Amino acid sequence: MILILCYLTITVQAQENKENDFPKQKKYTFTFQPLHVFNNSFRVDFEMRLKNGPGWLQFGANYYRRNIDENIDYPSHYYYLENDDYLFYYYRFTFIREPYSNLIGGGLDINYKRYFEPKRTLYIATGLSYNYFNFKYIERNWIVFKEEDLQFEKMDYYFDNQQINRLGINCLIGFQPQVYKPFVIDFFWGFSLRYSISDENKPLFDQTMFSYGYSGLALLTGFKIGFGIR
């Protein structure tokens, strides 16, 4: 329903504003989002203006990377299977997302963005996103081994991997105040409807809205800084 309202708003605004109502502006912008450092990622956005009107096409690329040097004999965390569900034990306080030893990944957003008025300050944007994550984590489970032709089992730790493919539909409202050209500052708020695909026989990394493998409605907010050209 919200996406339908977003689409109707864009359509009505397109009818009300003619291309000639919008003054000459920069055709391309390059920005990055500083807050993504708290998401273990680096995000850059490239936007291109469509003709001379209020519509823009936005491309956002993410690179995720974090590595924690773990000692398998004294791990900072481990996952274990209980009642057909994976739980985790963590030696340090955490509540935002689940622990892991290594993360590498990437993503791409493609959004259509339209400004409400000629000054190009208030806008709405909708589009699609895709993210890929590869996690290395520690699992605690029964290990089978042999000694003198006899088979034994013991509880031990070992590294394992989980791969997640996450799809999303985005809807954003943003505000881009007028600053000294060619610099750009952009504040935005909105949501993303996400769906994650992963190996269900492993930890899903989906406990909270901030988890990388979360499926459902996630709130988005942040700001961008950069510059425009041409």
N, C-alpha and C positions, 0 to 999 in steps of 0.2 A: 504494500500500500504506500509506504513512504517513497519507494523508488518511482511509483506511478506519479505521485505528487511532484517529485523532482522533475520528471520528464515533462509533465504538463506546465510546470513553471518555466522551464527552458523554452517550450514551444510558444507560450504566450509572450514571453519576453522577446523572442525572435520576431514575432509579428509586430510588436510595438516599436522596436528599434530598427532603423534602417542603417545600412552600412555607412551612408554618408554622415550619420549622426556621430560617428566615432572618429576622433581626430587621428592624425598620423602618430603612430607609436612604434616602439621597438618591435621588430618582427620575431626575434629569438631571445630567449632568456635561459641562463644557466644558474641553477641554485643547488645548495646542499642543505641537509637537515641536521643541525648539530645534536638534537636530542637522540638521534639514532645510535649514538655512542653508548647509551645506556641499554640498547637492545643488541649490543655486540655486533653492530653493523655500520656500514658506511653507505649513505644514500645520496645520490645526485639526481637532479631533475632537469630535463631539457623540454622547453615549450616552444612551439612555433605557432604563429598567428595564421589563421585561415583567411586569406584575402585581406580586406581592410575592415572587416566587421568585428563583432564582439566575441567570436568563437576562436578557441585555441585548442591545439592538440598537445597533450602532455605525456611524456615518457619518463618514468621513474625507475632507476636501477639500484638494486641493493646488493651488497656483498657482505656476507656474514663470516666471521672468523673469531674463534676463541680457543685457546689451548691451555689446559691445566696439567702441569707435570704431576701425574699421579703415581704413587707407590702402591702397587697392587697388594703388597703385604699389609700396608696401613692406609687403606683408602679413606677419602674424606666422605664418601657416600657409597651406597650399594642398593641395588634393586633386588627384590625377592618376590616370589609368587606365593600368594596367600588367597585361598578361596576363589581360585580362577581369576584373580586380579593382581596386577603388579603394584606393589607398594614400594616406597623407598625409605631408607634410613639415612639421615644427613647429620653430620657432626657439627654443622654450623647452622645458625638460624636462617631460615628461608621461608617465603610464603608467596612470592610473585610467580616463580616458575621452578620446574624441577631441575635437579643438579645433573651434570654431565662432566666428562673429562675433556671432550674435544667437540667443537662445532665448526662446520664449514658449509657454506650454502650461498644461494643467490636468488634474486627475484626480479620481476619486472611488472610495473603498473602501466596501463595505458588508459588515460582518461580524456574525456571531452569536457572542456571547460568553457563557460560562457559568463561574461560580465553582464551585470544588470544595467549599468549606466555608462555614459561616455567617459567619465573620469577614470574608469577601470579600477575601481576599488573593491566593490562587493561582487562576489561571483559564486556560482554553483558548479560542481564538477561530478561527473559520474563515469564509471568505467570498470575494468576488470583487472585482476592481479593474479600472479602466479609466483609461488616461492618453493624452493627446494632446500631441504635441510638434511644433513648427514651427521648423526650423533654417534660419538663413541662414549660408552658408559660402562660402569662396573656392575656386574650381576653376581649374586650369591646363589649357588645352587649345588646340587649333588654332582660330584665328579667321579667318573668310573675310571679305575686304574688297576693294573695287574702287578703282582709281586710273586715271583716263583710260581708262575702259572696259575695263581689264584687271583680271582677278581674281587676287588673291594670297591666300596663307595665312601666318599667323604664329602663334607660340606666345605666348599672352597670358593674363592673369588676368581673371576676372569672377566676380560674385556669382551664387549659385544657391540654391534652397530645397529642403529635404527635409522631408516630413511623415510622422510616425510615429504609428500607433495601436497601443497596447500593452494586451493583455488579461492578466489574472493570476488565479490561484487561490492564496489565502493560507491559511497554517496557523501559528498563533502560540501560544506559552505565555508567560504574563505573571505578574508579581508586583506587587501593589499594597499596600505597607506601610501600616499604620495611622498616620495623622498627625493633627494638629489639624484638626478639621472647621471649615470646609467644604473645606479644601484637599485636592488629590489629587496623588499622585505614582505613576507607573506605569512599570515596567520590563518590556520584552518581548524575546523572541527567537523566531526561527522562519525560515520560508522562503516564497518565492513562486514558483510555476511560471508563467513568463511566455511569451507569444507575441506577437511584434511584426509589424505589417503596414506596409510602406513601398514606395517605388518602388525596385525592384531595379536599375534603371539608374543609380542615384545612390549615393553613400556611405551605408551602412546604419547607422552609429554603433552597432556591435554587437561591438566588439573584446573587451570584458571584461564581467564580471558587473555592473560598476558603470555600464556604458554604457546610455544611454537606450533604444536600440533592441535591446537584448540579448534573445534568446529562449533559454529554458532555466531551470534551477533557480538562483535567487538567494537568498542568505542575508539575513535581516533582523534588525536589532537597534536599540534606541533607548530613549528614555524620554519620558514626557509629564508636564507639570505643568499644573495648572488648579484648578478648584473645582467643587463640586456645589451644586445648589439643590433646594429643596422636599424 
